[in-house]
């Protein structure tokens, strides 16, 4: 928690420091901050990678605007596939996303289904993927690069009330401003959500059973300009969510407790609590040809699952109380130096140290050697683990312009992971960008990737303590999860057919050893990583964006194929039959969706904006004959909405918004509970009507 203490001290110092006795030079704050923002962006540019940007205006013009969850914003980017529990898959990968806020890495959290990031504080967000430059390491399926709002460009505040179907109520507050005398700018936001649709419904009915949620979030950004070449900034965030696990009525009991094997599954009372907190302190300096940024950070994350002991024992033969937590401290340094007109050098390093704890108390029945119940009296097994992990990464690269229209970015990084295994790798990277003319740009690149498994999700249980119980593992192998090592190739082109119309195409191909995947194997809604010995992922994307006057439109369509062969870690999660099949056959990964896409249009006239958008997916995988051999079925929900701004006076605006989600009330299934690492069915939300008001001041 030392970073929180330092962050609080710097905030207090920045706001309360006095300069009454010291002559000060009044800076043009907007000009200086704009210059520093530009310098910061030049330290870690996405040269040669595929970069899809979503701005604040597009967020406002999509389904539910800033009231939507952050994962819904990213779903509007190409190659992104929707999964249950708020999950996202980018270009055939399971998770493996890296989040950066104001060009600083956000340490990993334990992912459940709560949306920690809030769409309200986003000024713009980019999804960067493909062949990534050397500054991006560890999580490489995609980089979600968020630039937050600040008090300089978002002065004043908002109070908002929003709600609708499923007893949804959202209240939020934002405020931003500056103190020119002290060269400080600040932005804060907080929100609270309650509704009866916290997690996807396991049935296709309109109203889920036992699915209430309460979620609170807060974010603060404070920045102090020291002089016209440097500044210090602090970001603080906290989120807390309570979730009921929705019930699937009509389930038959499989085990006997105290002489009874009947229990009404609609009355189960499983619950999960998730909380995440982080603090980031950053110092930035930009002088002459040198730019650099140094950040320290701290992150706490916890997921607590509380079972319905009586019901879970009857349905599953086990009831597990799970408490997973991780605390991460880290240091990140990045710098760029303009050597001459042809060369810009960039270098950096990152170090994190994490302490992960997994506390699991399970209630089980006695059983014979095959797992068949032999007594109706349960007993308790405690299986707790604690592990410290460290990640190191350094990189060096050169942006070289051999001729005017050609840029070659080449370099490499070295990464080391001390976790359950000690692993390391040197990863070369090279990208080339060529401007054919003022309207056409082509790019191509190669990247070597090294992806350690997320420490906070690795379970590593003592599987033999469950022998002769109803939580018996039929497969007794439990090899450690390994780091994925991959070769990634990417090429693409963008062309402006009109000043208002840009079209892009991109293709990619990846080969991997120890391909990482995730699955939900226990009762808690927490995924666990495992490896395929071999993996292949390939696909293509087509995007188009148009904007003129008050009309804007976007669309994208993507094809992807992700396959793997031979499970070589955490084998105890699988059946012997499936293990034998996958050892000798390539199978689709459970999150593989052949086609995905999104499209949206909006039109603004005077003080009103109308919008419509659609999400499309051909469906994730299910198991019929062999693992993951079929699709669950496609979906294409349509959303519409309108927002109007009433000008009350020069200082106050009132925004009124109305949204219809899933306009045609499409019943669609995201999962059916049979794919690898999928424990229950989940359906998308049915039609909902929502509305709200926002007062600007």
MISENU-904913 format. One line per field, with one value per residue (C-alpha): residue in three letters; y, x, z. Coordinates in nm, 2 decimals. Each point is the difference from the previous one (the first is absolute). Layout:
<nodes>
residu <- [ALA  ...]
yy <- [Y  ...]
xx <- [X  ...]
zz <- [Z  ...]
</nodes>
This chain:
<nodes>
residu <- [UNK  UNK  UNK  UNK  UNK  UNK  UNK  UNK  UNK  UNK  UNK  UNK  UNK  UNK  UNK  UNK  UNK  UNK  UNK  UNK  UNK  UNK  UNK  UNK  UNK  UNK  UNK  UNK  UNK  UNK  UNK  UNK  UNK  UNK  UNK  UNK  UNK  UNK  UNK  UNK  UNK  UNK  UNK  UNK  UNK  UNK  UNK  UNK  UNK  UNK  UNK  UNK  UNK  UNK  UNK  UNK  UNK  UNK  UNK  UNK  UNK  UNK  UNK  UNK  UNK  UNK  UNK  UNK  UNK  UNK  UNK  UNK  UNK  UNK  UNK  UNK  UNK  UNK  UNK  UNK  UNK  UNK  UNK  UNK  UNK  UNK  UNK  UNK  UNK  UNK  UNK  UNK  UNK  UNK  UNK  UNK  UNK  UNK  UNK  UNK  UNK  UNK  UNK  UNK  UNK  UNK  UNK  UNK  UNK  UNK  UNK  UNK  UNK  UNK  UNK  UNK  UNK  UNK  UNK  UNK  UNK  UNK  UNK  UNK  UNK  UNK  UNK  UNK  UNK  UNK  UNK  UNK  UNK  UNK  UNK  UNK  UNK  UNK  UNK  UNK  UNK  UNK  UNK  UNK  UNK  UNK  UNK  UNK  UNK  UNK  UNK  UNK  UNK  UNK  UNK  UNK  UNK  UNK  UNK  UNK  UNK  UNK  UNK  UNK  UNK  UNK  UNK  UNK  UNK  UNK  UNK  UNK  UNK  UNK  UNK  UNK  UNK  UNK  UNK  UNK  UNK  UNK  UNK  UNK  UNK  UNK  UNK  UNK  UNK  UNK  UNK  UNK  UNK  UNK  UNK  UNK  UNK  UNK  UNK  UNK  UNK  UNK  UNK  UNK  UNK  UNK  UNK  UNK  UNK  UNK  UNK  UNK  UNK  UNK  UNK  UNK  UNK  UNK  UNK  UNK  UNK  UNK  UNK  UNK  UNK  UNK  UNK  UNK  UNK  UNK  UNK  UNK  UNK  UNK  UNK  UNK  UNK  UNK  UNK  UNK  UNK  UNK  UNK  UNK  UNK  UNK  UNK  UNK  UNK  UNK  UNK  UNK  UNK  UNK  UNK  UNK  UNK  UNK  UNK  UNK  UNK  UNK  UNK  UNK  UNK  UNK  UNK  UNK  UNK  UNK  UNK  UNK  UNK  UNK  UNK  UNK  UNK  UNK  UNK  UNK  UNK  UNK  UNK  UNK  UNK  UNK  UNK  UNK  UNK  UNK  UNK  UNK  UNK  UNK  UNK  UNK  UNK  UNK  UNK  UNK  UNK  UNK  UNK  UNK  UNK  UNK  UNK  UNK  UNK  UNK  UNK  UNK  UNK  UNK  UNK  UNK  UNK  UNK  UNK  UNK  UNK  UNK  UNK  UNK  UNK  UNK  UNK  UNK  UNK  UNK  UNK  UNK  UNK  UNK  UNK  UNK  UNK  UNK  UNK  UNK  UNK  UNK  UNK  UNK  UNK  UNK  UNK  UNK  UNK  UNK  UNK  UNK  UNK  UNK  UNK  UNK  UNK  UNK  UNK  UNK  UNK  UNK  UNK  UNK  UNK  UNK  UNK  UNK  UNK  UNK  UNK  UNK  UNK  UNK  UNK  UNK  UNK  UNK  UNK  UNK  UNK  UNK  UNK  UNK  UNK  UNK  UNK  UNK  UNK  UNK  UNK  UNK  UNK  UNK  UNK  UNK  UNK  UNK  UNK  UNK  UNK  UNK  UNK  UNK  UNK  UNK  UNK  UNK  UNK  UNK  UNK  UNK  UNK  UNK  UNK  UNK  UNK  UNK  UNK  UNK  UNK  UNK  UNK  UNK  UNK  UNK  UNK  UNK  UNK  UNK  UNK  UNK  UNK  UNK  UNK  UNK  UNK  UNK  UNK  UNK  UNK  UNK  UNK  UNK  UNK  UNK  UNK  UNK  UNK  UNK  UNK  UNK  UNK  UNK  UNK  UNK  UNK  UNK  UNK  UNK  UNK  UNK  UNK  UNK  UNK  UNK  UNK  UNK  UNK  UNK  UNK  UNK  UNK  UNK  UNK  UNK  UNK  UNK  UNK  UNK  UNK  UNK  UNK  UNK  UNK  UNK  UNK  UNK  UNK  UNK  UNK  UNK  UNK  UNK  UNK  UNK  UNK  UNK  UNK  UNK  UNK  UNK  UNK  UNK  UNK  UNK  UNK  UNK  UNK  UNK  UNK  UNK  UNK  UNK  UNK  UNK  UNK  UNK  UNK  UNK  UNK  UNK  UNK  UNK  UNK  UNK  UNK  UNK  UNK  UNK  UNK  UNK  UNK  UNK  UNK  UNK  UNK  UNK  UNK  UNK  UNK  UNK  UNK  UNK  UNK  UNK  UNK  UNK  UNK  UNK  UNK  UNK  UNK  UNK  UNK  UNK  UNK  UNK  UNK  UNK  UNK  UNK  UNK  UNK  UNK  UNK  UNK  UNK  UNK  UNK  UNK  UNK  UNK  UNK  UNK  UNK  UNK  UNK  UNK  UNK  UNK  UNK  UNK  UNK  UNK  UNK  UNK  UNK  UNK  UNK  UNK  UNK  UNK  UNK  UNK  UNK  UNK  UNK  UNK  UNK  UNK  UNK  UNK  UNK  UNK  UNK  UNK  UNK  UNK  UNK  UNK  UNK  UNK  UNK  UNK  UNK  UNK  UNK  UNK  UNK  UNK  UNK  UNK  UNK  UNK  UNK  UNK  UNK  UNK  UNK  UNK  UNK  UNK  UNK  UNK  UNK  UNK  UNK  UNK  UNK  UNK  UNK  UNK  UNK  UNK  UNK  UNK  UNK  UNK  UNK  UNK  UNK  UNK  UNK  UNK  UNK  UNK  UNK  UNK  UNK  UNK  UNK  UNK  UNK  UNK  UNK  UNK  UNK  UNK  UNK  UNK  UNK  UNK  UNK  UNK  UNK  UNK  UNK  UNK  UNK  UNK  UNK  UNK  UNK  UNK  UNK  UNK  UNK  UNK  UNK  UNK  UNK  UNK  UNK  UNK  UNK  UNK]
yy <- [0.00  0.23  0.14  0.11  0.19  0.17  0.08  0.16  0.20  0.13  0.09  0.19  0.17  0.10  0.15  0.17  0.11  0.38  0.23  0.32  0.08  -0.15  0.18  -0.22  0.00  -0.03  -0.26  -0.03  -0.32  -0.13  0.05  -0.16  -0.30  -0.06  0.01  -0.25  -0.23  0.00  -0.08  -0.28  -0.16  0.01  -0.20  -0.32  0.03  -0.30  0.02  -0.28  -0.15  0.01  0.28  0.05  0.31  0.07  0.36  0.15  0.10  -0.36  -0.13  0.25  -0.11  -0.37  -0.21  0.16  0.25  0.05  -0.21  -0.31  -0.23  0.04  -0.34  0.11  0.29  -0.23  -0.24  0.27  -0.05  -0.25  -0.36  0.01  -0.28  0.01  -0.26  -0.05  0.17  0.31  -0.20  0.12  -0.19  0.19  -0.17  -0.35  0.04  -0.07  0.31  0.09  0.37  0.27  0.31  0.33  0.33  0.32  -0.22  -0.17  -0.38  -0.10  -0.31  -0.30  -0.07  -0.32  0.01  -0.11  0.18  0.35  0.28  0.19  0.27  0.26  0.14  0.34  0.09  -0.10  0.29  -0.25  -0.36  -0.20  -0.37  -0.07  -0.35  -0.18  0.01  0.21  0.22  -0.11  0.22  -0.23  -0.32  -0.29  0.05  0.03  -0.10  0.37  0.32  0.20  0.35  0.24  0.37  0.15  0.33  0.28  0.32  0.22  -0.12  -0.12  0.28  0.00  -0.29  -0.23  -0.17  -0.29  -0.23  -0.30  -0.31  -0.23  -0.37  -0.26  0.27  0.17  0.32  0.18  0.31  0.18  0.31  0.15  0.32  0.15  0.33  0.18  0.22  0.23  0.16  -0.34  -0.16  -0.28  -0.18  -0.27  -0.22  -0.23  -0.23  -0.24  -0.22  -0.25  -0.27  -0.23  -0.24  -0.35  -0.11  -0.01  -0.31  -0.17  -0.20  -0.38  -0.02  0.18  0.16  0.37  0.02  -0.19  -0.15  0.11  0.24  0.32  0.21  0.32  0.16  0.31  0.16  0.31  0.15  0.31  0.16  0.28  0.16  0.28  0.18  0.06  0.21  0.01  -0.32  -0.23  -0.10  -0.26  -0.17  -0.24  -0.24  -0.17  -0.25  -0.23  -0.23  -0.24  -0.23  -0.24  -0.26  -0.28  -0.30  -0.05  -0.33  -0.25  -0.15  -0.36  -0.16  -0.35  -0.09  -0.24  -0.07  -0.07  0.22  -0.12  -0.25  0.25  0.06  0.26  0.38  0.28  0.13  0.33  0.07  -0.04  0.29  0.01  0.35  0.16  0.32  0.17  0.30  0.17  0.30  0.16  0.31  0.13  0.28  0.13  0.25  0.12  0.22  0.13  0.21  0.05  -0.34  -0.21  -0.11  -0.24  -0.12  -0.18  -0.16  -0.19  -0.19  -0.22  -0.22  -0.21  -0.24  -0.26  -0.24  -0.17  -0.28  -0.12  -0.32  -0.13  -0.29  -0.20  0.04  -0.02  -0.33  -0.16  0.13  -0.02  -0.22  0.28  0.36  0.22  0.33  0.17  0.32  0.10  0.32  0.16  0.31  0.13  0.28  0.11  0.25  0.10  0.22  0.11  0.25  0.12  0.20  0.16  -0.08  0.17  0.04  -0.37  -0.17  0.02  -0.24  -0.13  -0.21  -0.10  -0.26  -0.13  -0.20  -0.13  -0.21  -0.17  -0.20  -0.22  -0.20  -0.27  -0.11  -0.29  -0.18  -0.28  -0.22  -0.34  -0.35  -0.32  -0.21  -0.31  0.00  0.09  0.30  -0.17  0.13  -0.24  0.22  0.29  0.17  0.27  0.10  0.30  0.02  0.31  0.06  0.34  0.13  0.31  0.09  0.29  0.08  0.25  0.13  0.18  0.16  0.23  0.12  0.20  0.11  0.24  0.19  0.04  0.20  -0.11  0.20  0.26  -0.23  -0.31  -0.06  -0.32  -0.06  -0.28  -0.12  -0.26  -0.07  -0.24  -0.14  -0.22  -0.15  -0.14  -0.17  -0.37  -0.04  0.20  0.10  0.26  0.10  0.26  0.12  0.18  0.24  0.18  0.20  0.20  0.28  0.14  0.30  -0.09  0.34  0.25  -0.23  -0.34  -0.16  -0.37  -0.17  -0.34  -0.15  -0.29  -0.04  -0.27  -0.02  -0.13  -0.03  -0.13  -0.14  0.24  -0.08  0.09  -0.26  -0.30  -0.24  -0.27  -0.20  -0.32  -0.22  -0.31  0.14  -0.05  -0.37  -0.22  0.30  0.12  0.27  -0.28  0.08  -0.27  0.12  0.02  0.20  0.36  0.15  0.37  0.27  0.13  0.32  0.02  0.06  0.12  0.13  0.27  0.14  0.29  0.21  0.25  0.31  0.31  0.22  0.33  -0.03  0.34  0.25  -0.13  -0.38  -0.22  -0.37  -0.25  -0.36  -0.21  -0.36  -0.20  -0.34  -0.14  -0.32  -0.09  -0.25  -0.04  0.19  0.15  -0.04  0.06  -0.19  0.01  -0.34  0.07  0.15  0.35  0.21  0.03  -0.14  -0.22  -0.01  -0.31  -0.08  -0.16  -0.13  0.14  0.29  0.18  0.32  0.18  0.24  0.32  0.32  0.26  0.34  0.32  0.34  0.29  0.34  0.32  0.29  -0.15  -0.35  -0.28  -0.37  -0.29  -0.37  -0.29  -0.37  -0.26  -0.36  -0.20  -0.36  -0.11  -0.36  -0.20  -0.35  -0.20  0.13  0.00  0.17  -0.01  -0.33  -0.10  0.24  -0.22  -0.35  -0.28  -0.04  0.37  0.00  -0.29  0.16  0.34  -0.17  -0.11  0.25  0.37  0.15  0.35  0.20  0.05  0.37  -0.03  0.19  -0.03  0.34  0.31  0.36  0.32  0.30  0.33  0.33  0.32  0.34  0.32  0.29  0.32  -0.14  -0.36  -0.31  -0.33  -0.32  -0.37  -0.28  -0.37  -0.27  -0.33  -0.33  -0.34  -0.16  -0.15  -0.37  -0.29  -0.37  -0.25  -0.30  0.12  0.31  0.33  -0.15  0.22  0.36  0.10  0.22  0.36  0.32  0.35  0.22  0.35  0.31  0.35  0.32  0.38  0.27  0.37  0.29  0.28  0.33  0.13  0.30  0.08  -0.21  -0.30  -0.27  -0.28  -0.32  -0.24  -0.35  -0.29  -0.34  -0.33  -0.30  -0.31  0.17  -0.31  -0.20  -0.26  -0.31  -0.11  -0.23  0.10  -0.34  -0.33  -0.14  -0.27  0.16  -0.06  0.19  0.11  -0.11  0.15  0.15  0.38  0.21  0.36  0.27  0.02  0.33  0.28  0.36  0.26  0.37  0.27  0.36  0.17  0.35  0.19  0.27]
xx <- [0.00  0.30  -0.10  -0.34  0.19  0.23  -0.30  -0.19  0.30  0.06  -0.36  0.00  0.33  -0.12  -0.33  0.12  0.35  0.03  0.21  -0.08  0.37  0.15  -0.03  -0.17  -0.04  -0.36  -0.01  -0.25  -0.14  -0.19  0.31  0.24  -0.22  -0.07  0.37  0.07  -0.28  0.15  0.34  -0.14  -0.17  0.33  0.18  -0.19  -0.17  -0.16  0.22  -0.10  -0.27  -0.37  -0.16  -0.38  -0.11  -0.33  -0.06  -0.22  -0.26  -0.03  -0.05  -0.28  -0.16  -0.01  -0.24  -0.06  0.29  0.22  -0.24  0.11  0.27  0.35  0.01  -0.29  0.22  0.28  -0.25  -0.05  0.36  0.09  0.09  -0.16  -0.23  -0.26  0.01  -0.20  0.09  0.12  0.28  0.16  0.21  0.22  0.12  -0.06  0.17  -0.15  0.06  0.38  -0.10  0.23  -0.16  0.19  -0.13  0.17  0.28  0.06  -0.05  -0.29  0.10  -0.22  -0.30  -0.20  -0.26  -0.35  -0.29  0.01  0.10  0.27  0.06  -0.27  -0.08  -0.06  0.36  0.11  0.10  0.10  0.10  0.20  0.02  0.35  0.08  0.19  0.38  0.06  0.32  0.25  -0.15  -0.30  0.07  -0.16  -0.36  0.00  -0.34  -0.08  0.08  -0.30  0.16  -0.22  0.05  -0.20  -0.19  0.18  -0.11  0.16  -0.22  -0.30  -0.07  -0.32  -0.21  -0.29  -0.26  -0.18  -0.29  -0.07  -0.22  -0.25  -0.08  0.13  -0.05  0.31  0.11  0.33  0.11  0.32  0.20  0.30  0.19  0.31  0.19  0.32  0.19  0.21  0.19  0.14  0.00  -0.23  -0.27  -0.23  -0.28  -0.22  -0.29  -0.21  -0.29  -0.24  -0.20  -0.28  -0.19  -0.15  0.22  0.35  0.11  -0.13  -0.31  0.05  -0.35  -0.15  -0.27  -0.04  0.05  0.29  -0.05  0.23  0.22  0.02  0.31  0.13  0.32  0.18  0.29  0.22  0.29  0.22  0.27  0.21  0.29  0.24  0.21  0.34  0.13  -0.05  0.20  -0.12  -0.30  -0.10  -0.34  -0.19  -0.28  -0.21  -0.28  -0.22  -0.29  -0.21  -0.27  -0.25  -0.16  -0.26  0.07  -0.31  -0.19  -0.12  -0.33  -0.10  0.34  0.02  0.21  0.29  0.11  -0.17  0.04  -0.15  -0.22  -0.13  0.09  -0.26  0.05  -0.18  0.28  -0.18  0.06  0.38  0.19  0.35  0.16  0.33  0.17  0.27  0.21  0.29  0.21  0.31  0.22  0.24  0.25  0.18  0.28  0.04  0.28  0.04  0.30  0.17  0.02  -0.05  -0.34  -0.04  -0.26  0.04  -0.30  -0.04  -0.32  -0.19  -0.30  -0.23  -0.25  -0.23  -0.28  -0.20  -0.25  -0.25  -0.18  -0.34  0.14  -0.32  -0.10  0.35  0.06  -0.31  0.05  0.39  0.12  0.22  -0.05  0.30  0.06  0.27  0.19  0.26  0.21  0.31  0.21  0.24  0.26  0.20  0.23  -0.02  0.25  -0.03  0.21  0.05  0.29  0.00  0.35  -0.04  -0.25  0.03  0.02  -0.20  0.11  -0.24  0.08  -0.17  -0.05  -0.26  0.01  -0.30  -0.01  -0.33  -0.13  -0.29  -0.21  -0.25  -0.21  -0.24  -0.22  -0.20  -0.28  -0.01  -0.15  0.21  0.02  0.16  0.31  -0.22  -0.16  -0.34  -0.16  0.02  -0.14  -0.25  0.19  0.24  0.33  0.24  0.33  0.21  0.24  0.17  0.29  0.22  0.25  0.23  0.07  0.23  0.00  0.29  0.01  0.25  -0.01  0.19  -0.11  0.08  -0.25  0.19  -0.11  0.23  -0.21  -0.27  -0.30  0.14  0.02  0.17  -0.04  0.23  0.13  -0.06  -0.09  0.11  -0.25  0.03  -0.27  0.06  -0.33  -0.07  0.27  0.31  -0.03  0.15  0.03  0.15  -0.26  0.10  -0.25  0.00  -0.27  -0.01  -0.24  0.00  -0.21  -0.08  -0.16  -0.19  -0.31  0.16  0.22  0.12  0.16  0.15  0.19  0.12  0.01  0.12  -0.22  0.05  -0.32  0.03  -0.32  -0.18  0.13  -0.33  -0.20  0.24  -0.17  0.27  -0.21  0.11  -0.22  0.06  -0.16  -0.33  0.06  -0.29  -0.24  -0.27  0.24  0.23  0.21  -0.01  0.32  0.29  0.24  0.07  0.29  0.08  -0.15  0.27  0.07  -0.12  0.26  -0.13  0.10  -0.24  -0.03  -0.22  -0.06  -0.26  -0.10  -0.21  -0.14  -0.20  -0.24  -0.14  0.11  -0.29  0.03  0.29  0.01  0.25  0.09  0.23  0.11  0.19  0.15  0.13  0.17  0.06  0.16  -0.18  -0.31  -0.17  -0.38  -0.23  -0.30  -0.24  0.04  -0.12  -0.31  0.14  -0.03  0.38  0.18  0.31  0.28  0.13  0.22  -0.04  0.35  -0.07  -0.21  -0.09  -0.21  -0.06  -0.26  -0.08  -0.19  -0.17  -0.10  -0.16  -0.07  -0.19  -0.06  -0.14  -0.18  -0.24  0.00  0.24  0.01  0.24  0.00  0.23  0.00  0.26  0.08  0.20  0.12  0.16  0.10  0.22  0.13  0.11  -0.07  0.33  -0.09  -0.28  -0.12  -0.20  -0.28  -0.08  -0.15  0.23  -0.20  0.04  0.36  0.08  -0.19  0.17  0.34  -0.03  -0.24  -0.01  -0.32  -0.15  0.05  -0.31  -0.01  0.05  -0.27  0.05  -0.16  -0.07  -0.09  -0.16  -0.15  -0.15  -0.14  -0.08  -0.14  0.02  -0.23  -0.02  0.01  -0.12  0.18  -0.16  0.20  -0.04  0.26  0.02  0.24  0.05  0.16  -0.02  0.02  0.25  0.07  -0.19  0.08  -0.23  0.21  0.35  0.13  -0.11  -0.11  -0.31  -0.12  -0.27  -0.17  0.03  -0.15  -0.05  -0.18  -0.10  0.00  -0.14  -0.02  -0.03  0.15  -0.11  0.17  -0.21  0.18  -0.12  0.23  0.37  0.12  -0.23  -0.10  -0.25  0.05  -0.29  0.07  -0.21  0.14  -0.15  0.24  -0.07  -0.28  -0.14  0.02  0.24  0.04  0.37  0.23  0.36  0.09  -0.19  0.22  0.18  0.31  0.34  0.02  -0.37  -0.21  -0.34  -0.21  -0.03  -0.24  0.03  -0.23  -0.35  -0.17  0.03  -0.11  0.22  0.00  0.17  0.09  0.34  0.04  0.32  0.13]
zz <- [0.00  -0.01  -0.33  0.14  0.28  -0.25  -0.23  0.28  0.11  -0.35  -0.04  0.33  -0.09  -0.34  0.12  0.31  -0.09  0.02  -0.22  0.17  0.07  -0.31  -0.34  -0.25  -0.38  -0.11  -0.27  -0.28  0.16  -0.31  -0.22  0.25  0.08  -0.37  -0.07  0.29  -0.12  -0.35  0.14  0.22  -0.30  -0.19  0.26  -0.07  -0.34  -0.17  -0.31  -0.25  0.22  -0.09  0.20  0.02  0.19  0.17  0.11  0.26  -0.27  -0.13  0.36  0.05  -0.33  0.08  0.20  0.34  -0.05  0.31  0.20  -0.18  0.14  -0.13  -0.17  -0.22  -0.13  -0.10  -0.17  -0.27  -0.11  -0.28  0.09  0.35  0.10  0.28  0.27  0.32  0.34  -0.19  -0.17  -0.32  -0.26  -0.24  -0.31  0.13  0.34  0.34  0.22  -0.05  -0.02  0.14  0.14  0.00  0.14  -0.11  -0.14  0.33  0.04  0.22  0.21  -0.04  0.22  0.07  -0.26  0.09  -0.17  0.15  -0.23  0.19  -0.26  -0.05  -0.34  0.15  0.06  -0.35  -0.24  -0.27  -0.01  -0.26  -0.06  -0.12  -0.13  -0.27  -0.01  0.32  0.04  0.27  0.28  0.03  0.18  0.20  -0.11  -0.38  -0.14  0.01  0.18  0.13  0.01  0.20  0.02  0.28  0.01  0.19  0.17  -0.27  -0.28  0.20  0.24  0.20  0.12  -0.07  0.21  -0.16  0.07  -0.23  0.02  -0.15  -0.04  0.26  0.27  -0.13  0.18  -0.08  0.18  -0.09  0.06  -0.18  0.05  -0.16  0.04  0.04  0.24  -0.23  0.28  0.11  -0.35  0.11  -0.19  0.14  -0.11  0.22  -0.07  0.21  -0.08  0.16  -0.17  0.11  -0.22  -0.02  -0.29  0.13  -0.19  -0.31  0.05  -0.02  -0.17  -0.29  0.21  0.02  0.38  0.17  0.34  0.29  -0.21  0.20  0.00  0.17  -0.14  0.10  -0.18  0.05  -0.20  0.06  -0.21  0.13  -0.20  0.10  -0.25  0.15  -0.28  -0.38  -0.04  0.28  0.21  0.27  -0.02  0.23  -0.09  0.27  -0.07  0.21  -0.09  0.21  -0.13  0.16  -0.23  0.04  -0.21  -0.22  0.03  -0.25  0.12  -0.05  0.06  0.14  0.30  -0.05  0.36  0.33  0.30  0.33  -0.18  -0.26  -0.36  -0.07  0.00  -0.19  -0.22  -0.04  0.37  -0.01  0.17  -0.14  0.01  -0.11  0.11  -0.20  0.08  -0.17  0.10  -0.16  0.04  -0.27  0.05  -0.31  -0.07  -0.35  -0.15  -0.35  -0.09  -0.33  -0.18  0.32  0.13  0.29  0.25  0.33  0.18  0.32  0.07  0.24  -0.06  0.23  -0.14  0.17  -0.10  0.27  -0.10  0.27  -0.09  0.09  0.20  0.02  -0.37  -0.15  0.18  -0.14  -0.36  -0.02  0.28  0.12  0.14  -0.01  0.18  -0.21  0.09  -0.25  0.03  -0.14  0.09  -0.26  0.02  -0.29  -0.18  -0.37  -0.19  -0.36  -0.20  -0.36  -0.15  -0.34  -0.12  -0.34  -0.29  -0.08  0.34  0.32  0.28  0.26  0.31  0.32  0.27  0.23  0.33  0.20  0.31  0.09  0.30  -0.09  0.25  -0.08  0.30  -0.08  0.25  -0.15  0.14  -0.16  0.05  0.06  -0.32  -0.14  -0.22  -0.31  0.17  0.08  0.32  0.30  0.27  0.03  0.27  -0.14  0.14  -0.06  -0.19  0.03  -0.30  0.03  -0.21  0.00  -0.27  -0.08  -0.36  -0.17  -0.36  -0.16  -0.34  -0.19  -0.36  -0.25  -0.35  -0.28  -0.22  -0.32  -0.31  -0.28  -0.25  0.04  -0.03  0.17  0.37  0.14  0.37  0.12  0.34  0.26  0.36  0.27  0.24  0.31  0.21  0.35  0.09  0.02  -0.26  -0.07  -0.37  -0.23  -0.37  -0.23  -0.25  -0.32  -0.16  -0.33  -0.18  -0.32  -0.10  -0.35  -0.12  -0.36  -0.04  0.22  0.00  0.03  0.27  0.01  0.30  0.07  0.30  0.20  0.38  0.23  0.31  0.35  0.21  0.36  0.16  0.23  0.35  0.17  -0.19  0.02  0.25  0.04  0.25  0.18  -0.21  0.21  0.31  -0.19  -0.05  0.12  0.00  -0.23  -0.12  -0.13  -0.31  -0.26  -0.16  0.25  -0.21  0.11  -0.20  0.07  -0.23  -0.23  -0.17  -0.36  -0.27  -0.34  -0.34  -0.13  -0.36  -0.10  -0.31  -0.10  -0.20  0.06  -0.27  0.00  -0.28  0.10  0.26  0.20  -0.07  0.12  -0.08  0.15  -0.04  0.22  0.01  0.26  0.07  0.33  0.09  0.37  0.23  0.33  -0.13  0.31  0.05  0.29  0.13  0.29  0.17  0.36  0.14  0.04  -0.31  -0.03  -0.30  0.03  -0.27  -0.17  -0.30  -0.34  -0.11  -0.34  -0.13  -0.32  -0.03  -0.33  -0.15  -0.18  0.08  -0.22  0.15  -0.13  0.16  -0.14  0.15  -0.16  0.17  0.25  -0.15  0.10  -0.06  0.06  -0.08  0.03  -0.08  0.11  -0.07  0.25  0.06  0.32  0.05  0.24  0.06  0.31  0.35  0.18  0.33  0.26  -0.15  0.30  -0.12  -0.29  -0.05  -0.11  -0.33  -0.09  0.10  -0.23  -0.29  0.03  0.03  -0.36  -0.16  -0.07  0.15  -0.01  0.31  0.21  -0.07  -0.38  -0.19  -0.38  -0.08  0.21  -0.07  0.10  -0.17  0.11  -0.14  0.18  -0.12  0.20  -0.09  0.21  0.36  -0.07  -0.09  -0.13  -0.02  -0.09  0.03  -0.04  0.13  -0.18  0.09  -0.17  0.34  0.24  0.02  0.16  0.03  -0.18  -0.11  0.08  0.20  -0.15  -0.33  -0.06  0.02  0.25  -0.25  -0.12  0.14  -0.13  0.25  -0.11  0.22  -0.06  0.20  0.01  0.21  0.01  0.17  0.15  0.04  0.33  0.01  -0.07  0.28  0.02  -0.25  0.05  -0.21  -0.03  -0.14  -0.10  -0.11  -0.12  0.04  -0.21  -0.19  -0.16  0.33  -0.15  0.21  -0.04  0.18  0.07  0.16  0.04  0.27  -0.20  -0.14  0.15  0.33  -0.02  0.30  -0.06  -0.28  -0.04  -0.20  -0.12  0.14  -0.14  -0.11  0.25  0.01  0.18  0.05  0.20  0.06  0.03  0.14  -0.10  0.22]
</nodes>
